[in-house]
Amino acid sequence: MPSLRHLHPRSVLATIGNQDTPIQSVVYDSRQAGPGCLFVAMPGQTHDGAAFLADAVGRGAAAVVTQGDLAGLTVPAIRVPDARQALSEIARAFHGDPSSRLTLVGITGTKGKTTTTYLVQAILARKFGTAFRFGTVEYDLGFSRLPARNTTPESLELVSLMAAALDKGVTAGVMEVSSHALKTWRVEDLTFAAAGFSNLSLEHTEFHPTMEDYFQAKRRLFLDLLPRGRPAIIAVDDEYGRRLVEDCRHAGVRFQTLSLTDTRADFHAARLTRTATGQAFDLVALGQRVPLELPLVGGFNVANALMAAALGHAVGADWTAVAAGLAAVGTVPGRFESIPNTRDLTVIVDYAHSPAALENVLRAARPMARCRLITVFGCGGNRSHEKRPVMGRLAATLSDVTVVTSDNPRQEQPEDIIAQIVAGIAAVPAADKGAVHVEPDRHKAIELALSLARPGDLVLIAGKGHETGQTFADRTVPFDDREVARHCLEAATHA
């Protein structure tokens, strides 16, 4: 059992009490405090953990960490300049620095992270026997699965999960690294074996005031956190990837590039063909050609596969393991997920909720539609306002029929969000856009889209993907686009 002194973060401003007090557990939620625990009082979005110091002590906390004054505290305490940063260091020390004993792959970017982690996990499993995966959909430890609260968990949960995986003999894994995590110290004390940058486009403006701030957060994974000598895999099909390459070159970071369009990149694809179950292509990698089969459709998934192959190879997987892993990947929940039906329709549910992601899935869906492309989508509340008219324009321009609806309104009025989407649609000349319907009720909107569909049409339901709830100002209600689509399709069959 470690002592409080053993858990001291690097920066300590002051201490009181016995620093050799034994610590049985670490928590940052006072409701989870109990005898023998160390309570870390972190500032949050709506509450400051310092306000709950007395509650934690009352529940038996043996010691506390805070950014505030230590006066009046009756238990051993540490004052730090940044409690969130301290939590990351404390978590690593308490759990014995598990990431340093793992082969850990991190992936960051605006879109494609989730699918890429599934692909990397499959490759790592061929190399290491089993592998964990942490991301937006779930936290898969390799032997059990937990629902995901955040794309990247808080540092304490993250390190705890890795320690649990190690205890079960899992020695490799992959995780999505969000910009939020990079700005809030969640991954600060992890040891990455390799890291990948997929792309950067408009998103999270509620958290990042500018695209430059967004890029700088992503950049930290490679310039500040990835140990020198460990490889960075960088997609160079956008300006931010190309900037990152130059930054890495100047900083002495080892890197390799990939591209869908530039054959000068270290990794690119050639001889792309569609197959009955997905697509096949040659991976041109560092002068070699490796035939690959991918049971996923869409050019964006070729980019995801290139990233996964490069990362897998970077941590020791041979090309046989890479090919076997990619070929074995199943459906990624809510990522271009097909909903079977008997109406001769193609029904796709996808998580696309940014302009670039929506454009990608619309362009991937178009050649799959034998007749019309019908799109249902909305935009989330309390998130980037700037993307709403852009997504409206994209949907109306690239679809034959668009049904605008709610996503997760949160604290905003659904009608206000829809109005901003429709404003973007209104700016498109009538000759350049398809029919547009507005239905704020998402269930009714999906029902409407499917009722409009005729044999040969493709219906794309975008925005929520794998999510199983819809969040309003005062509640979250059960809602799964896939289940709603199945119900509507079944009801129409029996009508």
C-alpha positions as CSV (number, residue, x, y, z in Angstrom):
1,M,0.0,0.0,0.0
2,P,1.6,3.3,-1.1
3,S,2.1,6.2,1.3
4,L,0.9,9.7,0.5
5,R,4.5,10.8,0.1
6,H,5.0,8.0,-2.5
7,L,2.2,9.6,-4.5
8,H,3.4,13.2,-4.4
9,P,3.1,14.8,-7.8
10,R,6.1,16.6,-9.3
11,S,4.9,20.1,-8.3
12,V,3.9,20.5,-4.6
13,L,3.3,24.0,-3.2
14,A,2.7,23.0,0.4
15,T,1.8,20.0,2.7
16,I,0.3,19.5,6.1
17,G,0.0,16.4,8.2
18,N,1.6,13.1,8.1
19,Q,2.8,12.5,4.5
20,D,3.5,8.8,5.3
21,T,-0.2,8.1,5.7
22,P,-1.1,4.9,3.8
23,I,-3.4,5.3,0.9
24,Q,-5.8,2.5,-0.1
25,S,-7.5,4.2,-3.1
26,V,-7.7,7.4,-5.1
27,V,-10.9,9.2,-6.0
28,Y,-11.9,12.6,-7.4
29,D,-15.6,12.3,-6.7
30,S,-16.4,12.9,-3.0
31,R,-19.4,10.6,-3.2
32,Q,-16.9,7.7,-3.9
33,A,-14.7,8.7,-0.9
34,G,-14.2,6.2,1.9
35,P,-11.8,5.1,4.6
36,G,-8.2,5.3,3.6
37,C,-8.7,7.1,0.3
38,L,-6.9,10.1,-1.2
39,F,-9.4,12.6,-2.5
40,V,-8.2,14.9,-5.4
41,A,-10.3,18.0,-5.5
42,M,-10.3,18.8,-9.2
43,P,-12.0,21.9,-10.7
44,G,-14.8,20.9,-13.1
45,Q,-17.0,22.5,-15.7
46,T,-19.8,23.3,-13.2
47,H,-18.4,22.6,-9.8
48,D,-15.0,22.9,-8.1
49,G,-13.9,19.8,-6.2
50,A,-12.6,22.0,-3.4
51,A,-16.2,22.6,-2.4
52,F,-16.5,18.9,-1.5
53,L,-13.4,18.6,0.7
54,A,-15.4,18.4,3.9
55,D,-17.8,15.8,2.4
56,A,-14.8,13.6,1.3
57,V,-13.2,13.9,4.8
58,G,-16.6,13.2,6.4
59,R,-16.8,10.0,4.4
60,G,-13.4,8.9,5.7
61,A,-10.8,10.3,3.2
62,A,-7.3,9.8,4.7
63,A,-5.8,12.7,2.8
64,V,-6.7,15.3,0.2
65,V,-5.1,17.1,-2.7
66,T,-6.3,20.6,-3.6
67,Q,-5.4,23.8,-5.4
68,G,-6.8,25.8,-2.6
69,D,-5.8,26.9,0.9
70,L,-4.9,24.1,3.3
71,A,-6.1,26.0,6.4
72,G,-8.8,24.3,8.4
73,L,-8.2,20.9,6.9
74,T,-8.1,18.1,9.5
75,V,-6.4,15.4,7.4
76,P,-3.0,15.3,5.7
77,A,-3.1,17.4,2.6
78,I,-1.1,18.5,-0.5
79,R,-1.5,21.8,-2.2
80,V,-0.7,21.8,-5.9
81,P,-0.9,24.4,-8.7
82,D,-3.1,22.1,-10.9
83,A,-5.1,19.4,-9.3
84,R,-6.1,17.8,-12.7
85,Q,-2.4,17.5,-13.7
86,A,-1.7,16.1,-10.2
87,L,-4.4,13.5,-10.6
88,S,-2.6,12.1,-13.7
89,E,0.7,11.8,-11.9
90,I,-0.9,10.3,-8.8
91,A,-2.9,7.8,-10.8
92,R,0.3,6.6,-12.6
93,A,2.2,6.2,-9.3
94,F,-0.7,4.5,-7.5
95,H,-1.2,1.9,-10.2
96,G,2.5,1.3,-10.8
97,D,2.8,3.1,-14.2
98,P,1.1,0.4,-16.3
99,S,1.4,2.1,-19.6
100,S,5.2,1.8,-19.4
101,R,4.8,-2.0,-19.4
102,L,2.4,-2.1,-22.3
103,T,2.6,-1.6,-26.1
104,L,0.2,1.4,-26.2
105,V,-1.0,3.0,-29.5
106,G,-2.7,6.3,-29.5
107,I,-4.8,7.8,-32.3
108,T,-6.0,11.4,-32.6
109,G,-7.8,13.4,-35.2
110,T,-11.3,14.7,-36.0
111,K,-12.8,11.7,-37.7
112,G,-11.9,8.0,-38.2
113,K,-10.5,7.4,-34.7
114,T,-13.1,4.9,-33.6
115,T,-13.0,2.7,-36.7
116,T,-9.2,2.9,-36.7
117,T,-9.0,1.7,-33.1
118,Y,-11.1,-1.4,-34.0
119,L,-8.7,-2.1,-36.9
120,V,-5.6,-1.6,-34.8
121,Q,-7.0,-3.8,-32.1
122,A,-7.5,-6.6,-34.6
123,I,-3.9,-6.3,-35.8
124,L,-2.5,-6.2,-32.3
125,A,-4.5,-9.3,-31.4
126,R,-2.7,-11.2,-34.2
127,K,0.6,-10.0,-32.8
128,F,0.1,-10.1,-29.0
129,G,-2.7,-12.7,-28.6
130,T,-5.2,-10.1,-27.3
131,A,-5.5,-6.4,-27.0
132,F,-7.6,-3.7,-25.3
133,R,-9.4,-0.8,-27.0
134,F,-10.6,2.4,-25.4
135,G,-12.7,4.9,-27.3
136,T,-16.1,6.5,-28.0
137,V,-18.1,3.3,-28.3
138,E,-16.8,1.3,-25.3
139,Y,-13.8,0.3,-23.2
140,D,-12.9,-3.2,-24.3
141,L,-10.3,-4.6,-22.0
142,G,-9.8,-7.7,-24.1
143,F,-11.6,-9.9,-21.6
144,S,-14.6,-7.7,-20.7
145,R,-16.3,-4.6,-22.0
146,L,-17.5,-1.4,-20.2
147,P,-19.7,1.4,-21.6
148,A,-17.7,4.5,-22.5
149,R,-18.5,7.7,-20.6
150,N,-16.0,9.8,-22.6
151,T,-13.9,9.1,-25.7
152,T,-10.9,9.2,-23.5
153,P,-11.5,8.5,-19.8
154,E,-10.2,10.6,-17.0
155,S,-6.6,9.8,-16.1
156,L,-7.5,7.8,-13.0
157,E,-9.9,5.5,-14.9
158,L,-7.6,5.2,-17.8
159,V,-4.6,4.1,-15.8
160,S,-6.9,1.8,-13.7
161,L,-8.2,0.1,-16.8
162,M,-4.7,-0.4,-18.1
163,A,-3.6,-1.9,-14.8
164,A,-6.6,-4.3,-14.9
165,A,-5.7,-5.3,-18.4
166,L,-2.1,-6.0,-17.4
167,D,-3.3,-8.1,-14.5
168,K,-5.1,-10.4,-16.9
169,G,-2.1,-10.7,-19.2
170,V,-3.1,-8.2,-21.8
171,T,0.1,-6.4,-22.9
172,A,-1.0,-4.3,-25.8
173,G,-3.8,-1.9,-26.7
174,V,-5.0,1.1,-28.6
175,M,-6.9,4.2,-27.6
176,E,-8.6,7.2,-29.0
177,V,-6.9,10.4,-27.8
178,S,-9.3,13.3,-27.8
179,S,-8.3,16.9,-27.9
180,H,-10.2,17.3,-24.6
181,A,-8.0,14.7,-23.1
182,L,-4.9,16.4,-24.4
183,K,-5.9,19.7,-22.9
184,T,-7.0,18.4,-19.6
185,W,-4.0,16.2,-18.7
186,R,-5.8,12.8,-19.0
187,V,-3.0,11.2,-21.1
188,E,-0.1,13.3,-19.8
189,D,1.7,10.5,-18.0
190,L,1.1,7.6,-20.4
191,T,3.9,6.0,-22.4
192,F,3.0,5.6,-26.0
193,A,4.7,3.1,-28.3
194,A,3.3,4.8,-31.4
195,A,0.8,7.5,-32.2
196,G,-1.3,8.4,-35.3
197,F,-2.8,11.6,-36.6
198,S,-5.7,11.0,-39.0
199,N,-7.0,14.5,-40.0
200,L,-8.3,17.8,-38.6
201,S,-11.5,19.6,-39.6
202,L,-14.1,21.9,-38.0
203,E,-15.4,20.5,-34.7
204,H,-15.5,21.2,-31.0
205,T,-15.6,24.9,-31.3
206,E,-17.4,25.0,-28.0
207,F,-14.1,23.8,-26.4
208,H,-11.5,25.2,-28.8
209,P,-12.0,28.9,-29.6
210,T,-10.0,28.5,-32.9
211,M,-8.9,25.8,-35.3
212,E,-5.3,26.7,-34.3
213,D,-6.1,26.0,-30.6
214,Y,-7.6,22.6,-31.8
215,F,-4.5,21.8,-33.8
216,Q,-2.2,22.8,-31.0
217,A,-4.0,20.4,-28.6
218,K,-3.6,17.5,-31.1
219,R,0.0,18.4,-31.8
220,R,0.9,17.8,-28.1
221,L,0.5,14.1,-28.5
222,F,3.4,14.0,-30.9
223,L,5.7,16.9,-29.8
224,D,5.2,16.6,-26.0
225,L,4.0,13.1,-25.1
226,L,5.3,10.6,-27.6
227,P,8.8,9.5,-26.4
228,R,11.6,10.4,-28.8
229,G,12.4,7.5,-31.1
230,R,8.8,6.2,-31.0
231,P,7.1,6.5,-34.4
232,A,4.4,9.1,-35.3
233,I,2.2,8.0,-38.2
234,I,0.8,11.1,-39.9
235,A,-1.9,11.3,-42.6
236,V,-0.9,14.2,-44.9
237,D,-4.1,14.7,-47.0
238,D,-4.9,17.9,-45.2
239,E,-3.0,21.0,-44.3
240,Y,-2.8,20.2,-40.6
241,G,-1.2,16.8,-41.3
242,R,1.4,18.5,-43.5
243,R,2.1,21.1,-40.8
244,L,2.5,18.4,-38.2
245,V,5.1,16.6,-40.4
246,E,7.2,19.8,-40.5
247,D,6.8,20.3,-36.8
248,C,7.9,16.7,-36.1
249,R,10.8,17.1,-38.5
250,H,12.1,20.3,-36.8
251,A,11.6,18.7,-33.3
252,G,13.4,15.5,-34.2
253,V,10.3,13.3,-33.9
254,R,10.5,10.1,-35.9
255,F,7.6,10.0,-38.3
256,Q,6.1,8.2,-41.4
257,T,3.4,9.5,-43.7
258,L,0.4,8.1,-45.3
259,S,-2.0,9.4,-48.0
260,L,-4.9,8.4,-50.1
261,T,-3.7,10.6,-53.0
262,D,0.0,11.2,-52.7
263,T,2.1,8.2,-53.9
264,R,5.2,9.8,-52.3
265,A,3.9,9.0,-48.9
266,D,5.4,6.1,-47.0
267,F,2.1,4.3,-46.9
268,H,-0.5,4.6,-49.7
269,A,-3.1,2.4,-51.5
270,A,-3.1,1.1,-55.1
271,R,-5.4,-1.0,-57.2
272,L,-8.5,-0.3,-55.2
273,T,-11.4,-2.6,-56.1
274,R,-14.8,-3.3,-54.5
275,T,-15.6,-6.8,-53.3
276,A,-18.8,-8.5,-52.3
277,T,-18.1,-7.7,-48.7
278,G,-16.1,-4.5,-48.8
279,Q,-13.0,-3.6,-50.8
280,A,-9.5,-4.8,-51.6
281,F,-6.4,-2.9,-52.4
282,D,-2.6,-3.1,-52.3
283,L,-0.9,-1.4,-49.4
284,V,2.2,0.2,-50.8
285,A,4.4,0.4,-47.7
286,L,8.0,1.5,-47.5
287,G,8.7,0.0,-51.0
288,Q,6.7,-3.2,-50.5
289,R,3.3,-4.2,-51.9
290,V,0.9,-6.0,-49.5
291,P,-2.5,-7.2,-50.8
292,L,-5.2,-6.4,-48.3
293,E,-8.9,-7.1,-48.0
294,L,-11.1,-4.9,-45.9
295,P,-14.7,-5.8,-45.0
296,L,-15.7,-2.2,-44.8
297,V,-16.8,0.2,-47.5
298,G,-15.9,3.8,-48.3
299,G,-12.7,5.5,-49.3
300,F,-12.5,6.9,-45.7
301,N,-12.1,3.4,-44.5
302,V,-9.2,2.8,-46.8
303,A,-7.5,5.8,-45.0
304,N,-8.4,4.2,-41.7
305,A,-6.9,0.9,-42.8
306,L,-3.7,2.6,-44.0
307,M,-3.4,4.2,-40.5
308,A,-4.1,0.9,-38.7
309,A,-1.6,-1.0,-40.9
310,A,1.1,1.6,-40.4
311,L,0.6,1.7,-36.6
312,G,0.4,-2.1,-36.3
313,H,3.6,-2.4,-38.3
314,A,5.3,0.3,-36.3
315,V,4.8,-1.7,-33.1
316,G,6.1,-5.0,-34.5
317,A,3.2,-6.7,-36.4
318,D,4.4,-8.3,-39.6
319,W,2.4,-7.8,-42.8
320,T,0.8,-11.2,-42.4
321,A,-0.6,-10.2,-39.1
322,V,-1.7,-6.8,-40.5
323,A,-3.6,-8.5,-43.4
324,A,-5.2,-11.1,-41.2
325,G,-6.3,-8.5,-38.7
326,L,-7.9,-6.1,-41.2
327,A,-9.6,-9.0,-43.0
328,A,-11.2,-10.2,-39.7
329,V,-12.7,-6.9,-38.6
330,G,-16.5,-7.0,-38.2
331,T,-19.0,-4.2,-38.1
332,V,-18.0,-1.2,-36.1
333,P,-21.1,-0.1,-34.1
334,G,-22.7,3.0,-35.6
335,R,-20.0,3.5,-38.2
336,F,-21.6,3.0,-41.7
337,E,-23.6,0.2,-40.1
338,S,-26.1,-1.5,-42.4
339,I,-29.6,-2.3,-41.2
340,P,-30.9,-5.4,-43.0
341,N,-34.5,-5.2,-44.3
342,T,-36.8,-6.9,-46.8
343,R,-37.8,-3.7,-48.7
344,D,-34.9,-3.6,-51.1
345,L,-33.6,-0.6,-49.3
346,T,-30.0,0.1,-48.2
347,V,-30.3,1.7,-44.7
348,I,-27.1,3.0,-43.1
349,V,-26.6,4.4,-39.6
350,D,-23.4,6.5,-39.1
351,Y,-22.0,8.6,-36.4
352,A,-21.0,11.4,-38.8
353,H,-21.6,14.7,-36.8
354,S,-19.1,17.1,-38.4
355,P,-19.0,18.6,-41.9
356,A,-16.1,16.6,-43.1
357,A,-17.5,13.3,-41.7
358,L,-20.9,13.9,-43.2
359,E,-19.4,14.7,-46.6
360,N,-17.3,11.6,-46.4
361,V,-20.3,9.3,-45.7
362,L,-22.5,11.0,-48.2
363,R,-19.9,10.5,-50.9
364,A,-19.4,6.9,-49.9
365,A,-23.1,6.3,-49.9
366,R,-23.9,7.8,-53.3
367,P,-22.4,5.0,-55.5
368,M,-24.2,2.4,-53.3
369,A,-27.6,4.0,-53.9
370,R,-29.2,2.4,-57.0
371,C,-31.8,5.1,-57.0
372,R,-32.1,8.0,-54.5
373,L,-30.0,9.0,-51.5
374,I,-32.2,10.1,-48.6
375,T,-30.4,11.6,-45.6
376,V,-31.7,12.1,-42.0
377,F,-29.5,14.3,-39.7
378,G,-29.4,17.0,-37.1
379,C,-26.8,18.8,-35.1
380,G,-26.1,18.5,-31.3
381,G,-26.9,21.3,-28.9
382,N,-24.2,23.2,-26.9
383,R,-21.7,22.2,-29.6
384,S,-20.2,24.0,-32.6
385,H,-22.7,26.4,-34.1
386,E,-20.5,27.1,-37.1
387,K,-20.9,23.7,-38.5
388,R,-24.7,23.7,-38.6
389,P,-25.3,25.7,-41.9
390,V,-22.3,23.9,-43.5
391,M,-23.8,20.5,-42.8
392,G,-27.2,21.7,-44.0
393,R,-25.6,22.8,-47.3
394,L,-23.7,19.5,-47.7
395,A,-26.7,17.3,-47.0
396,A,-29.0,19.2,-49.3
397,T,-26.3,19.3,-52.1
398,L,-25.2,15.7,-51.9
399,S,-28.6,14.1,-51.2
400,D,-31.8,13.7,-53.3
401,V,-33.9,14.1,-50.2
402,T,-32.9,15.6,-46.8
403,V,-34.8,15.3,-43.6
404,V,-33.6,17.7,-41.0
405,T,-34.3,16.7,-37.4
406,S,-33.0,16.8,-33.8
407,D,-29.8,15.2,-32.6
408,N,-29.0,15.7,-28.9
409,P,-30.5,19.2,-28.3
410,R,-29.1,19.4,-24.7
411,Q,-29.7,22.8,-23.3
412,E,-30.7,24.3,-26.7
413,Q,-34.1,24.4,-28.3
414,P,-34.3,21.9,-31.2
415,E,-36.1,24.4,-33.4
416,D,-33.2,26.9,-33.0
417,I,-30.6,24.3,-34.1
418,I,-32.8,23.3,-37.0
419,A,-33.2,26.9,-38.1
420,Q,-29.4,27.3,-38.3
421,I,-29.2,24.1,-40.4
422,V,-32.0,25.2,-42.7
423,A,-30.3,28.6,-43.2
424,G,-27.4,26.8,-44.8
425,I,-29.8,24.8,-47.0
426,A,-31.6,28.0,-48.0
427,A,-28.3,29.5,-49.3
428,V,-28.1,26.7,-51.9
429,P,-29.7,27.4,-55.3
430,A,-32.9,25.4,-55.8
431,A,-31.4,23.7,-58.9
432,D,-28.4,22.4,-56.8
433,K,-30.3,20.7,-54.0
434,G,-32.8,18.0,-53.5
435,A,-36.1,18.0,-51.6
436,V,-36.0,19.1,-48.0
437,H,-38.2,18.1,-45.1
438,V,-38.1,19.3,-41.5
439,E,-39.3,17.0,-38.6
440,P,-37.9,17.9,-35.1
441,D,-39.0,14.6,-33.6
442,R,-36.1,12.2,-34.5
443,H,-38.2,9.1,-34.4
444,K,-40.8,10.6,-36.7
445,A,-38.0,11.9,-39.0
446,I,-36.6,8.4,-39.4
447,E,-40.1,7.1,-40.0
448,L,-40.7,9.8,-42.6
449,A,-37.4,9.1,-44.5
450,L,-38.2,5.3,-44.6
451,S,-41.8,6.0,-45.7
452,L,-40.5,8.2,-48.6
453,A,-38.0,5.5,-49.6
454,R,-38.6,3.3,-52.7
455,P,-36.9,0.1,-53.7
456,G,-33.3,0.8,-54.6
457,D,-33.0,3.9,-52.4
458,L,-30.4,4.4,-49.8
459,V,-31.4,6.0,-46.5
460,L,-28.6,7.4,-44.4
461,I,-29.3,8.2,-40.7
462,A,-26.4,10.3,-39.6
463,G,-25.2,11.9,-36.4
464,K,-25.7,9.5,-33.4
465,G,-24.4,6.2,-34.6
466,H,-23.9,3.8,-31.7
467,E,-25.5,6.1,-29.1
468,T,-28.4,4.6,-27.2
469,G,-29.9,7.8,-25.7
470,Q,-31.0,11.2,-26.8
471,T,-30.1,14.1,-24.5
472,F,-32.4,17.0,-23.7
473,A,-32.0,19.9,-21.2
474,D,-33.5,18.0,-18.3
475,R,-33.3,14.3,-19.3
476,T,-31.7,11.6,-21.5
477,V,-34.2,9.2,-23.0
478,P,-33.5,5.8,-24.6
479,F,-33.0,6.3,-28.3
480,D,-31.0,4.2,-30.7
481,D,-31.1,5.1,-34.4
482,R,-30.5,1.4,-35.4
483,E,-33.4,0.1,-33.2
484,V,-35.7,2.9,-34.4
485,A,-34.9,2.1,-38.0
486,R,-35.5,-1.6,-37.5
487,H,-38.8,-0.9,-35.8
488,C,-40.0,1.4,-38.6
489,L,-38.9,-1.1,-41.2
490,E,-40.6,-4.0,-39.5
491,A,-43.8,-1.9,-38.9
492,A,-43.9,-1.0,-42.6
493,T,-43.5,-4.7,-43.6
494,H,-46.5,-5.7,-41.5
495,A,-48.6,-2.7,-42.4
